[in-house]
Amino acid sequence: MSAATGLQTATVKHPDAMAPVVSLVDELRDLVRSGGRDDLDARLGMVRARLTDPRVRMVVVGEPGAGMSTLVNSMVGTPVSATDGKPSVPVIVEYGRTPTATLVKSDPRGRIERVPVDPLDPGPALISLGVVRAEFAEPSPLLADGLVVMDAPGATTHDKAAWSMIAAADVVLYATDSAAELTPAQLDYLRRVERVCPSVVCVLTKIDRNPHWSLTQRRNRVLLDEAGLNFAVAPVSAVLHRQAGETRDPQRDIESGVPQLIDHLREFVVARADSVAVTAAVRDIALVTDQLTVTLRAEADTLRDPRRRAEITQRLAAARTEADQLRQRTATWQVTLVDGSAELGADIEHDLRHRLRSLVREAEAEISRIDPARKWADFATELDARICEAVEENFVMAHYRAVELSEQVAAKFPPDNRTPPLPELRLTNPGEVLEPVQPLEPLESAKAGVGQQFLSALRGSYGGILMVGLATSLLGMSLVNWYSAGAGVLLGVNALWDDRRNRKQRRQAEAKVAVARLADDVIFQVGKESRNRLRTLQRVLRDHYTEIAAEVSRTAEEALRAAEETGLRYGDHRELRLTEIDAGLRTVAALRARAEKLAY
């Protein structure tokens, strides 16, 4: 039924178009099950679920803080995902005549239960213990068009839940902040996403906060083209879209970019749902058949030539030895990483303190030469600029030292495993890091007014008049005479001069204390940011090389075990097994050929 009626969701993937591909997937699943490939069977199961769902599944992923949940809420038209920065859970939103919300929870025994919650205020329930995911139904026009929106909050390359949602999706929206261009780590993540789900849209968020978002869009377009990723880049502002809905301002809604994104999805994803789904399924079928073919051919080669079986076994044993050596290196590279990270953190902190100490000394010398009360605001502005420059240079140094550390750790591994996705340590905007730092304190000991100066001079002149007047009174003169008046004037001027000098010295001392406090605040705030970034770098390197070591070891062990089991299991019935393998290879080749004919 049409989405305009608002009665039920539209069917965008037609069963008749999906039936031939579903049949191929079922046949291929029988083959992989007989071969004991549970991993391939699980992947084909996701492919089948995606094909048999008449709707289009769209998952929104991205770096934490990129605005994925805000984008989902804006597109759906109601707050279903938490946007306050608190840890959340995967959210699935589909069409429903009336709003509903259900939490899927898991108890300590592993049992799953579904708990209805208030759809108008699901926030507190989303962060409760044991919640696996949240499912919403909303009467949204976008959902009525046949879309199911999935939000994977804070997705990273190691988030299994996010990758499961990507594998089950027909299209992926990758949200990235318009304040900065795509990093090498993000491009690597997008390459992995494209291998799992080829239909991807890169969404540039928060364009209302970044007036230069168009430059970022053009730069991201270049980076994606260089990486061989033909993705659309859509700039949006969920905030402007929400404000346009509240004020009913169509011009602001167009400026938000959300209507253009929705039109793109309707035109290139929903309207071509059959083609997109079949193309993605054929691609998955090709990958599975390739892996199955390699496994069967390796087994056939082993069975056809017993001498080659011994050679393969020997080669695999060498691979296992290499894997053992790689595990032995694990301790070495971990020590290098831990020691290098500690030294790097200490050097970066020392460099920051040295730079700020030099700034403080220069500021104190300048304060000693001037009266800080005259141009204190200009002095504070100039000092802030010099601090920002010093902090930026400190982070540049941290970046290049981090690259050196990465190369030192990579030297412990084979040359083909030396490309870890390093996070960017350099600052694009030092002001964001220094925003929590309080500005330079105003001087409390301001310059004295005319009244205070007059009183200081009066106190000094009173003593002069009294002392000289008493001395001259012994000579028969009055207490106030020319001599005592002159002495009063001289001592009054001297008292006024001393008062001005003392006040200036107090202002200089107060200014130096204010500069020292500012430097301490900067060291505290920047040091925390620097340590956070270095810990992120250490975790990235640790996870990258741990995964490499585990993968090489696992591959060698599995291959060696398969070869040994093959020789033991089919040693006496080799010819029969070879016949089965040849038949299996022909069947796999035929399935792949049939799948390629179905591709649009």
TITORMAR-698381 format. One record per residue: x, y, z of N, C-alpha, C, O in turn. Coordinates in steps of 0.2 Angstrom, whole numbers, plus 2048, in hexadecimal, padded with zeros to 3 digits. Example, Ala and Ser with C-alpha at 12.3 -4.5 7.8 and 13.67 -1.06 7.14 Angstrom:
<sites>
8427E482783E7EA8278427F08278477EF82A8407F58238447FB824840800827843806828
</sites>
This chain:
<sites>
8047FA80080080080080480680080A80680380280B7FD8068127FD80781480480381480880D81880480F81B80A80A82080C80A8228128078238078038298097FD82780D7FA82B8107FB82180C7F581F8107F681F8177F281F81C7FD81D8197FF81D8207FB8178247FB81782A7FA8118207F680C8237FB8068247FB80382980080581F8047FF82080B80181C80A8058178107FE81E8167FF81A8167FC8138137F781281A80080F81A7FE80881F7F88078237F780B81D7F48028227EE8008267F07FA8247F27F582C7F17FC8317F47F78357EE7F48387EF7EE8367E87F783A7E37F48357DD7F38327DB7F78337DC7EC82E7D87EA8307D07EB8367CE7E882C7CC7EE82E7C57EE82F7C17E88347BD7E882C7C37E382D7C07DC8347C17DA8387BD7D78377C77DB83D7C97D98437C67DD8487C57DB8417C57E38467C27E88467BB7E884B7B87EA8417B77E68407B07E68467AC7E38497A87E68487AE7DD84E7AA7DA8547AB7DE8587A67DE8567B17E185C7B27E585B7AE7EB8607AB7ED8557AE7EE8547AA7F48557A37F38587A07F78537A07EE8547997EC85B7987EB85E7937EE85F79C7E886679B7E886A79B7EE86E7977F08687A07F386B7A07F986979A7FD86E7978018637977FD86279180086678B7FE86878780286778B7F786B7857F48727867F78757817F987578C7F787C78D7F987C78C80088278980287778D80487878C80C87878480D87C78281187578080987577980A87C77780887F77280C88077A80388777880288B77A80789077680A88B78080A88F78280F88E77E81689377D81988877C81788777881D88A77181C88D76F82188976E81788D76881689476881689876381889776E81589E76F8158A077181C8A677381D89C77282189D77482889F77B8288A377D82D89D78082389F78782489978B82789578E82489978A82E89478E83189479583088F79983189A79882F89B79F82F8987A28288947A782889979E8238967A081C88E79F81D88A7A281A88C79A82088579882188179E82587C7A08238857A182A8827A782E8827AD82987D7B18298877AE8258867B48208817B381B87D7B881A8807AD81887A7AC8148747AC81786F7AE8148737AB81E86D7AB82186B7B38228657B48218707B782386F7BE82386C7C181C8687C581B8707BE81786E7C08108667BE80E8637C280B8657B881185E7B680F8597BA8138537BC81185A7BC8198567C081D8557C781A84F7CA81A85A7C981785A7D08148567CF80E8527D480C8567CA80A8527C980484B7C88058477CB8018497C480A8427C380C83F7C880F8387C88108427CD81283F7D381583C7D880F8417DA80C8367D980F8337DD8098357E580A8347E98058387E681083A7ED8118427EE8108457E980F8447F581084B7F680F84E7F881684B7FC8198537F48188567F581E85C7FA81D8607F981985C80082186180582186480682886080782D86A80582886E80682F87280C82F87580E82A87281083487681683587C81583A87B81383F88281583788881483B88C81A83B88B81F83789281A83F89682083F89A82084589981C84989F8258458A382684B89F82985189A82C8508A082785789D82A85D89D83285D8A283585B89783585E89683C85E89583F85789584585689483B85289383D84B88C83F84988B84284488883E84E88184084D87C83B84A87783C84787E83484B87A82F84787382F84A86E82F84787382F85186C82E85486883485386283485286B83A85386784085186484084A85F84284886883D84586683C83E86183783E85C83983A86183284285B82D84285583084485082F84185583484A84F83784C84D83C84784683D84785184084484F84583F84B84183984684483784E83C83784B83883184483583383F83582F84483283983E82F83B83983483D83383283C83B83984083683E84283483E84983084284B83883A84D83683985483C83785884083385583E83985E84483786284382F86484082E86884782B86084782486284E82286484F81D86785382686385A82486585C82A86985B82F86986082786E86382C87386883087086D82E86D86883787286D83C86F87084087487384587387083D87A87384188087A83F88187D84088787D83A87D88483887E88483288388A82F88387F83088687F82A88A87F82388687D82388088281E88888381888487C81588387781588787B81387D87481187B87580A87887A80787886F80887586F80187286D80286A86A80786886E7FC86686B7FD85F8647FE85F8607FB86386280285B85B80485A85880285385B80484E8527FF85384F7FD84D84880184C84480085184780484784080884683D80684084080683B83780384183380183B82C80583B82B80884082880483682280783581D80483A81D7FE83A81980883D81380684180D80B84180F81184080780984180280E84180281284780081884780480F84D80481385380B81285680E80D85580E81785A81581785C81581186281181186681A80D86181B80886682380786782780986382580586D82C80486F82D7FD8738297FC8778317F98718337F387483A7F287583E7F387183C7F087B8437EE87D8447E787C8407E387F8497E587984B7DE8798517DD87E8567E087D84F7D98838547D88898567D188A8537CC88885C7D088C85F7CA88E8617C98958647CE89885E7C48988607C389F8677BF8A08697BD89B8697BF8A68707BB8A78707B48A48757B28A386A7B18A486A7AA8A18697AA89A8697A48978697AF8968697B088F8627B088C8627AF88685D7B08908567B088E8547B788B8567BC88E8517B788684F7BD8838487BF8848437BA8848467C588683F7C788783E7CE8848437D28848387CF8838367D587F8327D988482D7D78878347E08868317E488B82E7EA8878327EE8858287EB8878257F28858277F78898267F788F8287FD88682A80388A82680988782380888282680F88A82381588882681788282C81988382381887C82681A87682882287682C82487382482587B82682D87B82C82E88082E83487F82E82988483382B88883782488983782188F83B82288483E81B88584581C88784981788984882288884F82388A85182089085681C89084E82089685081D89C85081589B85581289E84C81389784C80B89785180989285480389385480D88D85980B88985F80A88C86380688A86180D89286780C89586780789B86C80789F86180489B8617FF8A18657F989F8677F78998667F58A486B7EF8A38677E989F8617E88A086B7E689B8687E08988657E28918627DD88E8647E888F8617EA8898657E888386B7EA8828637E487E8667E28788657E787386A7E986F85F7E987285D7EE86D8567F186E8537EE8728557F686B84E7F986C84B7F986584E7FB8608447F78658407F785F83A7FC85F8377FC86483A80085A83580585A83080485483280284F82A80685482580784F82380E84F82081085482381184982181884981D81984281F81783D81881E84281481F83C81882583881582A83781E82383682282883282182782B82182182882182C82782082B81F82682881C82582481882C82981F83282681C83181E81D83381B81982F81C82382F81582582981282182A80C81F82481682081E81381C82081281581D80E81182681581282881480C82C80D80B82D80B80582D80A81183080381083780381383A7FE81283980881783F80881A83F80682183A80782584480282484580082B84C80382D85180282A84B80883185180C83385480983A85180783F85B80783985F80483F86480984186880B83D86580A84786A80F84A86F80B84E86D80785387580B84C87B80785087F80C85388480F85087D80E85988181485C88881285E88A80D86088D81785C89481785E89781185A89B80D85D89581085489880A8518A080B84F8A281084E8A38058518AB80584F8AC7FF84B8A87FB84A8B27FE8498B47F88458B47F28498B47ED8468B37F28508B37EC8548AC7EB8578AC7E785C8A77EF8558A17EE85889D7E985489B7EA84F89C7E38578997DE8548927DF85388F7DD84D88E7E38578877E48568877E88508827E784C88B7ED84F88B7F284988C7EE8438887EF83E8917E98438927E683D88D7E183B88B7DF8358897DE8408837DA83F87E7DE83C87A7DB83787D7E483E8787E883B87A7EA8348757EA82F8807EB8328827ED82C8817E782787F7E88218837E18298827DB82587B7DA8238797D781E8767DC82886F7DB82686C7E18238667E082286F7E682186D7EC81E86D7EC8178717E98148687EF8148687F080C86C7F780B86F7F780586C7FC80F87080280E87380481586F80381A87880781487C80A81A87D81181A87F81481487B81581F87C81C81F88281D82488181B82A88882082188D82182688E82882888F82C82388C82A82E88C83183089383383289782F83689583983089C83B83289B84383389784682F89F84683889E84D8398A18518348A685083189D8568328A085B82C8A585F82F8A886382A8A785F8358AD8638378B48618358B88658358B485A8338BB8588318BA85382B8B484F82B8BF8528278BE84D8218BF8468248C18458298BE84181F8BE83A8218C68398238CA83B81F8C78358288CE83382A8CF82C8268CB8298248D682A8268D78248238D481E8278D28198238D381E82D8CF8198318C881982F8C581382E8C581E82E8BE81E82B8BD81C8248B98188238C281D8208C281B8198C38138198C080F8158C781181D8C880981E8C28068218C080181E8BE8098258B88078288B38068228AF8028228B380C81E8AE80C8198AF8068148AB8048118B68058128B77FF80E8B47F98118B27F580D8B57F88178B37F281A8AB7F181A8A87EC8188A87F781B8A07F781A89E7F68138997F28128A27F980E8A07F88078A07F080589D7EE8018A57ED8088A67E58078A07E280989E7DC80789D7E480F8977E18128907E380F88C7DF80D8907EA80E88A7ED80B88C7F280688E7F780888B7F080088E7F57FA88A7FB7FA88D8007F78847FC7FC8808027FC88180680287E80580788580C8018878108068868178058878197FF88481B80988382380888782680E88682481488C82A80C89082E81288C83481388B83980F88A83581A88683B81C88A83F82088D83E82588B84681D88E84B82188A84F82588585282388B84E82C88685083188885783488E85983388485A83788586083B88886683788C86A83988586783188786C82C88587382F88887882D88087383487E87A83788387C83B88488283C88887883E88D87A84289487C83E89887F84189487A83889A87A83489987E82E89787B82989A88582E89988882789D88682189B88881C8A38838238A788181D8A687981B8AA8768198A087781C89E87081B89F86E8148A186881289E87380F89E8718088A686F8068A786B8028AB87280A8B28708088B386980B8B68658078B08688118B18618138AD85C80E8B085680D8A885E80C8A48598078A88588018A98527FF8AB85D7FE8AF85C7F88B58587F98B78547F68B88597FF8BE8558018BD84E8028C084A8008B784D8068B58468078B38428008B583C7FF8B18467FB8AF8437F58B68417F18B683B7EE8BB8457F28C18437EF8C483D7F28C78397EF8C483D7F98C78377FD8C38317FB8C682C7FB8BC8317FB8B982B7F98BA8297F28BB8237F18BB82D7ED8BD82B7E78C48287E68C58237E38C882B7EA8CF8287EA8CF8217ED8D381D7EC8CB8207F28CA81A7F58C68157F18C580F7F38C38177EC8BF8127E78B88117EA8B580C7E98B68167EE8AF8157F18AA81A7EE8AB8207EF8A68177EA8A181C7E689B81D7EA89681A7E989C8217F08968227F58948297F389882E7F288D82A7F488B8317F488C8347FB88D83180088E83B7FB88F83F80188A8448028898497FE88584380788084780888084B80E88184981488185280E88185681487A85881787585981387A85781D87385882187485B82787A85B82A86F85E82A86F86183186885F83486386183286885A83886285883C85F85D84085985D84186386284386186784785C86C84285786E84485F86E83C85B87283885586F83685087283585586883584F86583384A86583884486683784C86483E84786484484486B84583E86C84684987084484687784584187983F83C87C84084387683983E87883483787483583287783383786E83883186B83982D86F83F82786F83E83187284482D87684982A87C84682587E84882E88084282C88683F82888683882688B83682888083682587F82F82888382A82588782682F88382A83388782583688382083B87F82183388281A83587E81483C88081284087B81083E88681284588881084A88581584F88381284988681B84E88382084E87C81F85387982084887881E84887181D84D86F81785086A81884C87381285187180C85887380E85C86F80C85A87881286087981486387481886987281885F87081C86186B82086486581C86886181F86286481686485E81286185881386285381085D85781985985181A85484F81585484981385085481284B85180D84F84F80784D84A80485585280585984F7FF85B84880185B8447FC85E84780786084080985A83B80885B83680585483D80B84F83880A84D83780384B83280184D83C7FF84B83C7F88508377F484E8337F08578387F685C8337F385A82C7F585B8287F185982B7FC8578247FE8518217FA85181B7F884C8257F98468237F68478217EE84581D7EC84C8267EB84D8257E485281F7E385181C7DE85781F7E685D81A7E585D8147E98618107E88598147EE85980E7F385280B7F38528057F184D80E7F584680B7F584480A7EE8418047ED84480E7E984280D7E38458087DF8438047DB84C8067E18508017DE8517FC7E38577F87E384C7FA7E784E7F67ED84F7EF7EA8547EB7EC84B7EC7E584C7E67E28537E57DF8577E07E18557EA7DB85C7EA7D88627EA7DD8667E67DD8617EF7E38667EF7E88677E97EC86C7E67ED8617E67ED8617E07F18647DA7EE8687D67F08627D97E78657D47E386C7D47E28707D07E286E7DA7E08757DC7DF87A7DA7E587F7D77E58777DC7EB87B7DB7F187B7D37F38807D17F58757D07F28757C97F387A7C57EE87D7C07F087A7C77E887E7C47E38857C57E588A7C07E48877CA7E788E7CC7EA8907C77EF8957C47F088B7C67F488C7C27FA88D7BB7F78917B77FA8897B97F38897B27F08907B17ED8937AB7EE8927B67E98997B57E689E7B47EB8A37B07EA89E7B87F08A37B77F58A37B17F98A87AD7FA89D7AE7FA89D7A87FE89F7A27F98A279E7FB89D7A27F389F79D7EE8A679D7ED8A97987EC8AA7A37ED8B17A37EC8B47A07F28B979C7F18B27A17F88B579E7FE8B47977FE8B87938008AE7957FC8AC78E7FC8B078A7F78B37847F88B178D7F18B578A7EC8BD7897EE8C07847ED8BF78E7F18C678E7F38C77887F88CC7847F88C27877FD8C37828028C277B7FF8C67778008BE77A7FA8BD7747F68C37727F28C576D7F28C57777EF8CB7767EA8D17747EE8D57707ED8D27777F48D87767F88D776E7FB8DC76B7FB8D176C7FD8D07667FF8D17617F98D475B7FA8CF7627F38D075E7EE8D775D7EC8DA7587EB8DB7637EC8E27627EB8E675E7F08EA75A7EE8E475E7F68E775A7FB8E57537FA8EA74E7FB8DF7517F88DD74A7F78E07477F08E27417F08E174B7EB8E47487E58EB7467E58ED7427E28EF74A7E98F67487E98F87487F18F974C7F48F97417F38FB7407FA9027447FB9037468019067447F690D7477F790C74F7F990F7527FD9077517F59057587F69027597FC90375F7FF8FE7547FF8FB75580590175680B90075A80F90675280A90C75380F90F75A80E91175D81390F75C80791276380690E76880991076D80C90776880890376D80B90376D81290377281690376681590376681C90A76981F90A76C82490F76881C91676B81E91577281D91877682291277581891277C81790D77F81C90F78481F90877C81E90477E82390777E82A90678282E90B77982B90F77883191377E83291478183791678082C91B78682C91778C82E91979183191178C82B90D79282C90B79283490B79883790A78D83790878C83E90E78F84290E79284791478D84091A78F84391B79684391D79A84791979983D91A7A083C9157A48409167A984390F7A084190A7A384590C7A384D90B7A885090F79E84F91279D8559177A38569187A685C91C7A48519207A985291D7B085391F7B48569177B184F9147B784F9117B88569117BE85990E7B385990C7B38609127B58659117B986A9187B286491D7B486891F7BB8679217BE86C91E7BE8619207C586091A7C986491C7CF8659157C686590F7CA8699127CE86F9117D48709157CA8739187CD87991D7D387791D7D887B9217D28729267D78709227DD86E9247E387091D7DD86991A7E38679167E686C9157EC86C9137E287190F7E58769137E987B9117EE87D9197E687C91E7EA8809207F087D9207F68809217F08769237F687391E7FB87391F8018739177F98729127FD8729118008799108078799117FC87E9107FF88591580488791480A88991C80288692180788792180D88392281288592080C87C92081287891A81687A91B81C87991481487B90F81887D91081C88490F82288491381988991581C88F91A82288D91A82789091F82088992482588892182B88492383188591D82987F91A82E87B91683387F91683987E91283088490E83488891283988D91083F88D91783688F91C83A89391F84088F92084689192183E88992584388592084988392184F88391984788191584C87F91385088591285688491284D88B91085189191685689291585C89491C85489292285889392385D88E92486389092185C88892286188291C86688491E86C88391686488691186988791386E88D91287488D91586B89291886F89891D87389691D87989992287189292887589092587B88C92788188D92187A88791E87F88391A88488791B88A88791688288C91288789091788A89591589089791C88789892088A89C92489089992589589C92688F89392989488F92489A88E9268A088E91E89888C91989E88B9188A18929188A889291889E8989178A189E91D8A689F91C8AB8A29238A389E9298A889F9298AE89B92A8B389D9278AD8959278B38909218B88939228BE89291C8B58959168B98979188BD89D9178C389E91C8B98A291E8BD8A89238C28A79238C88AA9288C18A292C8C68A09298CC89D92B8D289F9248CB8999208D189691C8D489B91C8DA89B9198D18A09168D48A691A8D88AA9188DE8AC9208D68AB9258DA8AF9278E08AC9298E58AF9268E18A59288E78A19228EC8A19248F28A091C8EA8A29178EE8A19128EE8A79138EA8AC90D8F28A79088F28AC9028EE8A98FF8F18A49018E88AB8FC8E48A88F58E78A88F18E48A58F48EC8AC8ED8EE8AD8EB8F28A78E58F38A58F08F48A38EE8F989D8EB8F58978E68F78958EE8EF8958EC8EB88F8EB8E48918EE8E088E8E88E38978E78DC8998E38D88948E48D28938DE8DA8918D98D688D8DD8D58868DD8CF8848E18D98848E58D887E8EA8D387F8EC8CE87B8ED8D38858F28CF8888EF8C78888F38C38868E98C788B8E68C088B8E58BD8858E58B78848E28C18808E18BF8798E78BC8768E78B78738EC8C08768F38BE8738F58B78778F88B38738F58B787D8F78B18818F38AB87F8F68A687E8EC8AC87E8E88A687C8EA8A48758EA89E8748EC8A88708EE8A686A8F48A286A8F589D8678F98A586E9008A186F8FF89A8729028968708FA89A8778F989387A8F688E8758F88898748F18918718EE88D86C8F388A8678F38848658F888F8658FD88D86090288786390388286090388886A90888386D90487D86E90787786D8FE87D86F8FA8768708F98738698FA86D8698F88768648F887385D8FE87085B8FE86B85990487485D90A87185B90C86B85F90F86685D90A86B86690A86586A90785F86790A8598679018608648FD85A86290085885B90085285990385D85790685B85190C85685390D85184F91085885891585485A91384D85C91684885A90D84D86090B84786290984285C90A83C85C90684585790484185190A83E84E90A83884C90F84284C91583F84991983A84D91B83584B91983B85491C83685891783085991A82A85991183085890C82B85890E82785190E82085290F82A84C91182684691782284791881D84491C82584A92282284B92181C85092481684E91D81C85591B81785991881185591980B85691381385191080E84D91580A84891480484791A80E84591F80A84192380684592580184392580884B9298038509257FD8519287F885191E7FE85391A7F885491A7F384E91A7ED84E9187F78489177F384291E7EF84091D7EA83D9247F284292A7EE84092A7E784392E7E38419267E68489267DF84C9227DA8489227D484991F7DC84291A7D883E91D7D78379217DB83591A7D383391C7D282C91A7D98299157DC82B91D7DA82391C7E081F9157E181D9137E781C9127DC81B90B7DC8199067DE81E9007DF81C9087DF8249037E18299057E782D9057E78339067EC8299097F282C9057F882A9087FE8298FE7F882A8FA7FD8288F57FE82D8EF7FD82C8F68008348F18018398ED8078378F080C8358E78088398E380E8388E481383E8E18128438E981783D8EB81C8428E58218438E382483E8E38238498DF82984A8E382F8498E982F84A8DF8348488E383B8478E483E84E8DF83F8518EA84084F8EC8438568EC84B8558EC84E85A8ED84D84F8EE85484E8E785884F8E285584E8E885E8528E18628538DF86684D8E486984B8D986584B8D786A8468D48708498D48758468D287084F8D08768538D287685A8CE87385E8D887985C8DA8798638D587C8688D587A86E8D18818658CC8848698C787F86D8C48808728C587A8698C187586C8C48718728C08708778CA8708728CD86D8788CE87287D8CD8708838CF87887C8D087D8818CA8818838CA8858878C487E8818BE8828828BC88188A8BA88688D8BE87B88D8BC87B8948C18808998BF88189F8C68828968CB88689A8C888D89B8C68908968C988F8A18C68968A38CB89B8A08D189A8A08C88A189E8CD8A689B8D18A98A08D08A88A68D68AD89E8DA8B08A38D68B58A88D28B98A68D88B48AE8D48B78B38D58BF8B38DB8C18B18D08C38B48D18CA8B48D58CC8BA8D58C98BF8D88D28BA8DC8D58BF8D88D88C48D48DD8C38D88D68CB8D48D98D08D88E08D28D48E48D48DE8E08D28E28E68D58E28EB8CF8E88EC8CD8DD8EE8CD8DD8F38C88E08F98CA8E28FA8D08E18FD8C58E59048C68E09088CB8DA9088CB8E490C8D08E09108D58DD9168D28DF9188CD8D79188D48D491E8D28D79248D48DC9248D88D492A8D28D79308D48D69318DC8DB9348DF8D192F8DF8D09308E68D592C8EA8D792F8EF8D69268E88DB9228EC8E29258EB8E69258F08E49278E58EA92B8E48EB9318E98F09328EB8E59358E98E593B8ED8E69398F48EA93D8F88E39348F78E49328FE8EB9308FF8EE9319048EE92C8FA8F592A8FB8FA9308FC8FE9309008F99358F78FD93B8F88FC93F8FE9009419018F593F9008F49429068F793F90C8F99439118F793990D8FA93591290193791390493891890593790D90C93890D90D93F90F91294191290994490C90B94B90D90994D91590D95191890494991890394B91F90994992390B94D92890C94492291294292691894792591B94992A91994A91F91E94F91D91D95592192195892491695792091595E92491595D92B91896292E91395792E91495793591B95793891D95A93D91F95393492695293792A95993692D95B93B92A95C93092D96292F92A96893392E96C93592496893492096D93792296D93F92397294292396794292596694992C96994992E96C94E93096794593796994593897194593C97494893497494093597B93F93197F94593398594692D97C94892997F94D92E98195392D98595793397D95493897E95993C98595793F98895C93C98795193F98D94F93A99394F93C99894D93499295292F99795392B99894D92799C94C92B99394892799394292098F94492098B94891B99194091598D94091698693E91A98493A91198294091197B93E91197A93691497693390D97E93390C97E92C91098492990E98A92A91598392691998892391C98691C91A98191A92098A91992398991292798291292697E90E92B98191892F97B91892B97591992B97091592697591E92296F91F91D96E91991C96891791B97391591797290F91B96F90A91896A90692197190992596E90492696790592696390192896690C92995F90D92395A90C92495590A91D95D90E91795990D91695890591495290391895D90191795B8FA91C9568F791A9518F49229568FA9279518F792594A8FA9259468F692394A90092194390391B94190091A93B8FF9169458FE9109438FB9119408F490E93B8F29159448F09179418EA91B93A8EA9199368E691F93A8EF9239338F091E92E8F291E9288EF91992F8F691492A8F89109288F390E9228F290E92D8EE90A92B8E990E9278E490B9228E19149288E39189248DE91991D8E19199188DD91B91D8E891B9168EB9159128EA91590C8E990F9158EB9099128EA90790F8E390590A8E29099138DE9089118D790D90B8D690B9068D391390C8D89189068D79169008DA9168FA8D79139008E19118FA8E490B8F78E190A8F18E09068FB8DF9008F98DB9028F58D58FF8F08D39078F88D19098F58CB90C8EE8CC90B8E98C89108EE8D19148E88D390E8E28D590F8DD8D39098E58D99048E08DB9008DD8D48FF8D78D48FF8E28D08FC8E08CA9008DB8C68FD8D68C39068DC8C590B8D88C290B8D18C590B8CC8C290B8D18CC90B8CA8CF9058C78CE9058C18CD8FF8CA8CE8F98C78CD8F88C58C68F58BF8C58FB8C88C18FB8C68BA8FF8C08B98FC8BB8B69048BF8BC9098B98BC9058B38BF9058AE8BC9028B48C48FE8AF8C78F88AC8C28F78A78C28F58B18BF8EF8B08BB8F28AC8B58EF8A78B28F88AE8B28FB8AA8AC8FD8A38AE8FC89E8AB9008A28B490189C8B78FB8978B88FC8918B68F689A8BA8F08968BB8ED8948B48EB88E8B38ED8988AF8EB8978A98EF8918A68EC88C8A38F58918A78FA88C8A48F88858A78F88808A48F78858AE8F587F8B18EF87C8AF8EE8768AE8EA8818AD8E387E8AB8E487B8A48E18768A28E887F8A08EA87C8998ED8758998EB8718968F287589E8F586E89E8F18698A18F186389E8EC86A8A58E78658A88E38638A28E285D8A18E086889E8DB8668998DE8638938DC85E8918E48668918E786388B8EA85D88C8EA8588888ED85C8928F08568948EB8508948EC84A8928E58518968DF84C8968DE84A88F8DD84488E8DD84F88B8DB84E8848E184A8808E084587D8E784C8828ED84887F8ED8418818EE83D87D8EC8408888EC83988A8E68358878E782F8868E08388868DB8348838DC83287C8DB82D87A8DF8378788E18358718E78308718E682C86D8EB8308758F182B8758EE8258778F081F8758E982487C8E781E87E8E381B8788E38158778DF81F8758DB81D86F8E081A86A8DF8158678E681E8698EB81B8648EE8148668EE8108628EF81486D8F180D86F8EC80886E8EE80286D8E68098708E180486F8E08028678DF7FC8668E18078638E080585C8E680185A8E57FC8568EC80285B8F27FE85A8F17F785D8F37F285A8EF7F78638EF7F18678EA7EC8638EB7E68628E47EF8628DE7EB85F8E07E98588DF7E38568E47ED8548E67EC84D8EA7E684D8E97E18498F07E68518F57E18508F37DB8548F57D58528EE7DB8598EC7D585C8E77D18578E87CB8578E37D58548DF7D284F8E37CE8498E27C98478E97D28478ED7CE8428F07C88458F07C38418F37C884B8F67C284E8F17BD84F8F27B784D8EB7BE8518E67B98528E47B684B8E27B084B8E37BB8468E07B88408E57B483C8E37AE83A8EC7B583C8F17B18398F17AA83D8F17A583A8F17AB8438F17A48478EB7A08468EC79A8458E57A38468DF79F8458DF79C83E8DD79783D8E17A08398E179E8328E67988318E479382E8EC7988348F07938338EE78C8378EE7878348EB78D83D8E97888418E378483D8E377E83D8DE78883B8D87858378DA7828318D877C8308DF78582D8E17818278E577B8288E37768258E977B82D8ED77582F8E876F8328E976A8308E37718368DF76C8388DA7698338D97638338D876E82E8D476B8288D87668248D57618228DE7688238E276381F8E375D8228E375781F8E575D8298E675782C8E075282D8E074C82C8DA75682E8D475282F8D274F8288CF74A8278D37538228D275081C8D674A81A8D37458188DC74A81C8E074481B8DE73E81F8DE73881D8DC73F8258D973A82A8D27378288D17318288CE73C8268C773A8248C673781E8C273281D8CA7398188C97378128CF73380F8CF7328098D37318138D972D8118D772680D8DA7258088D27238108D071C80C8CA71D8078C97198048C77238078C27248038C372B7FF8BE72F7FE8C972B7FC8CB7327F98C77337F28C57387F18C772E7EE8C372E7E88BC7307E98BA7357E58B972D7EE8B272F7EF8B17377F18AD73A7EE8B57397F58B57407F78B77447F28B474A7F18BC7427ED8BE7477E88B87487E38B674D7E08B47427E28AE7437DE8A97477E18A674B7DD8A87477E78A374C7EB8A67537EA8A27577E98AC7547EB8AF75B7EA8AE75E7E38AC7637E38AF75A7DE8AF75C7D78A775E7D68A67637D38A375A7D889C75B7D889A7627DB8967667D989D7627E189B7687E589E76F7E189B7747E18A476E7DE8A77747DB8A27767D58A177C7D38A07717D189C7727CC8957757CE89377A7CB8937737D388C7767D688D77D7D88897827D789377E7DB8957857DE89578A7D889378F7D88997877D289A78C7CC89378D7C98927937C788F7887C98887897C688478E7CA8817927C788478E7D08817927D58837997D387F79E7D388A79A7D388D7A17D288A7A47CB8897A97CA88B79F7C68897A27BF8817A47BF87F7A97BC87D7A07C38767A27C38757A87C78717AC7C58797A97CC8787B07D087B7B57CC8777BB7CC8807B57C88827BA7C487D7BC7BE87D7C27BC8797B77BC8747B97B786E7BD7BA86B7C17B786E7BC7C18687C07C486A7C77C68657CB7C78707C97C68737D07C78707D57C38707D47BC86D7DA7C586B7E07C18707E37BE86F7E87BA
</sites>
